[in-house]
Every structure is written in structure tokens, then in C-alpha cells.
Amino acid sequence: MANNIKRTYDFLIVGAGLFGCVCAERLSAKGYNVLVVEKKNHIGGTCYTENVDSINVHKYGAHIFRTNDKEIFSYISQFCEFNNFVNSPIAICKGQAYNLPFNMNTFSKVFNVIFPYQAKKVIDEEIKKFGCESPTNLKEQAINLAGKTIYEMFIKEYTEKQWGRACEELPVDIIRRIPLRFTYDNNYYNARYQGIPIGGYTAIFEKMLSKCKLILNKDFNTNRDSFANISEHIIYTGPIDEYFD
């Protein structure tokens, strides 16, 4: 009997975040009838942006698009134009500004060196002098990876403020690697394609869902009965533990 039920939609997509919106766009572009259900009052998930006084505010924190995949970049570029934003963070230490991630602009200022081999030599000597064979805490691990000077200037106080504990009390696992770049390049990412969409991310998701039916403020998990026979297929993008209760 269930197989004879006439369903309104081919696909029900639960969640209007990045994954859900891409699925919805690809399926609707192929002619499928798609319903998207989102429990929040907006689409785009944590990439949601809101225009406030002509400023695109990233409501869940800034998102910088980046990829090395030309096909992915070509796909997303259908829905927006990207600016040329490059993420180049600055760290302030004792009234001085330093570039992050750690690169030759950082090392030249900290160690008074010019060439990569000079910076490597200073760091290697510090690791040999102050490091240990088997680190047992974050401090020892950081010194093993970047030397004592970089640890004390840029890692120690920031990390202790973040975790509310001394670095000697924090586990090694928190820092598996510290990017040390021996080039004069302040770009935080190495991706070939990067930027922030002009007009914000929300405009992208609106275009992706333009051929779909959208329901906001509706929690699929607490309203399953109303969606029981509405579609042939369900694509669920929410928390998996909530799905299984």
C-alpha cells in the first residue's frame, strides 16, 4: 500500500546549510521537485550573512571561501562574484605587529635575519637547546615545533587565555603542528582560489534554492509525522544523534 502513495516531492532535504543547498540546487537543476526544510529562521547555516547598513555581516563569524579545485570554484562562481580578499592576520606582541602565520616577515623582525636558512638555523638551535625528546605537555610540544622564542612571544599567553590553564597543564594533542613558512608571504591560506563573495553568502543560497520549495522554522525531527509520505527520498544533513534520538 505504501508504494501506491502519491508523494508531492521527489526529494525532501533536511537542513538549508551549505551541503543541503548544494544538493537542492543540483537536484532541482535536473528537474526534480525538491522541498527543503530548515529549523532556523534563515538559510545558509553558519555561512549565513545579513546586510546591516550596507555591510554584509557574517552572523556566525567570518567565512573565507577557498579551494584548489577549479571545478568547485567554477560551480560556486555561477551564483556570485568573489572579491580579492586575502586573509593576512596580524599578531600584537609588546606593542609590535607581526605577521601570521609565522613566515619570513615574522622571523626577520623577531630574529633580525633576512634569509630562510638563517631563520631555520635560529629555530633549529632553539629546538635543540630547549626541546625534549618526548614532550608531555603543550609547552614542550610547542618548543619542539617552533623553538622557545616563538612559543613565548606568540603561543604561550594566547593559548593560556584561550584554555584558561597553563600550557604545562595542557595536553600535547592540542598542537600537532605549527605552520612555519620560510617565505615572505603573509597569505594565511595556500589555496589557488580564495575570497569572500560580493553581496554575502546568503545571496548564493537564495539562488541555489530558487527552484525549490523552502520551509523555515520547522524542525524535521519533532515533526516527522507531517513529512512521513511527502517525498520519495530524504536527504538528512542535521545532527545524526538527533535523527536517531
Secondary structure, DSSP 8 states (H G I E B T S, - for coil): -GGG---SEEEEEE--SHHHHHHHHHHHHTT--EEEE-SSSSSSGGG-EEEETTEEEETTS---EEES-HHHHHHHTTS--B-------EEEETTEEEESSB-HHHHHHHH---SHHHHHHHHHHHHHHH--SS--SHHHHHHHHH-HHHIIIIIHHHHHHHHTS-GGGS-GGG-S---B--SS---S---SEEE-BTT-SHHHHHHHTTTSEEE-S--GGG-HHHHTTSEEEEEE-S-HHHHT-
